[in-house]
Amino acid sequence: MPSILSIQSHVAYGYVGNRAAVFPLQRLGVEVHAVNTVQFSNHTGYGDWTGEVFGAGHIREIIDGLARRDVLGATDAVLSGYMGAHELGQVIVDTVARVRAANPDARYCCDPVMGDVGRGFFVRPGIPEFMREVAVPAADIITPNQFELDYLTGLPSATLEQALSASSRVRALGPELVLVTSLVRDRTPPGTIEMLLDSAEGAWLVRTPRLPVEPAPNGAGDCTAALFLARVLETGDPVAALEHVAAALHALFTATHASGSRELALIAAQDALVAPPRRFPPERVR
């Protein structure tokens, strides 16, 4: 059974951060140690929320406590997403180093949350630079969306050739696997959305129907990174992990659309996260 240390935000209502990652991981049979970087009533997309952001010192103390329980040496991977400040980001990267010192085979999956197409950056100043210069080079796996890929590489990704060039450049920073989410390019058929997986062994593209879920639910990227990491750890096959993630996310969005809620329907779709009813075979593109 894989063991993952997930360092992310937490909300009491809704599904983002650890709330979008921990339950899907557990349904896949993963042991998860969740370290919450914030505790909010709900995600900030609602415009108002209550709660507290935990300081870097607090998070470091939690990691120290886990180390005393010998958790770090038993950890197969660290997972991180939104970083509220670069000081917290540094704690996460330092934790990755501590885990690797205890378990050299451990991997780091970084979802470099910074912004999105149409919204631009929505993180604090300094976070994009920290992601590009520190967090991404430290990672084995990254899961940027198209906007984040463009920022990390300084290259456009409007065509498949451009997206492949950008994913190759970001792999050169350090990560072995790059999963580009929410990819829309010049030849993406209307009503669909794509994901691109790039590795030293090749590149694969998977396409799924794009469901009219408005407003788009927060937390899908957090769930995607968690599911992909879990399947990579379990199977050692990134392409199989890509196929599973595409199918699971389609099932999740189908359930979310049916619910009429702006929150991910994780509970309703929990069985489909494990065994999606519809498959979408990836196509090798390099």
HELIX and SHEET records of a PDB file:
HELIX    1   1 ASN A   18  ARG A   27  1                                  10    
HELIX    2   2 THR A   44  TYR A   46  5                                   3    
HELIX    3   3 ALA A   56  ARG A   68  1                                  13    
HELIX    4   4 LEU A   72  ALA A   74  5                                   3    
HELIX    5   5 HIS A   86  ALA A  102  1                                  17    
HELIX    6   6 ILE A  127  PHE A  130  1                                   4    
HELIX    7   7 MET A  131  ALA A  135  3                                   5    
HELIX    8   8 VAL A  136  ALA A  138  1                                   3    
HELIX    9   9 GLN A  146  THR A  153  1                                   8    
HELIX   10  10 LEU A  160  ARG A  171  1                                  12    
HELIX   11  11 ALA A  220  THR A  235  1                                  16    
HELIX   12  12 PRO A  238  SER A  259  1                                  22    
HELIX   13  13 GLN A  270  VAL A  274  1                                   5    
SHEET    1   A10 GLY A  51  VAL A  53  0                                        
SHEET    2   A10 GLU A  31  PHE A  40 -1                                        
SHEET    3   A10 SER A   3  VAL A  11  1                                        
SHEET    4   A10 ALA A  77  SER A  80  1                                        
SHEET    5   A10 ARG A 107  CYS A 110  1                                        
SHEET    6   A10 ILE A 141  ILE A 142  1                                        
SHEET    7   A10 LEU A 177  LEU A 183  1                                        
SHEET    8   A10 THR A 192  SER A 199 -1                                        
SHEET    9   A10 GLY A 202  PRO A 209 -1                                        
SHEET   10   A10 GLU A 283  ARG A 284 -1                                        
SHEET    1   B 2 GLY A 115  ASP A 116  0                                        
SHEET    2   B 2 GLY A 120  PHE A 121 -1                                        
END                                                                             
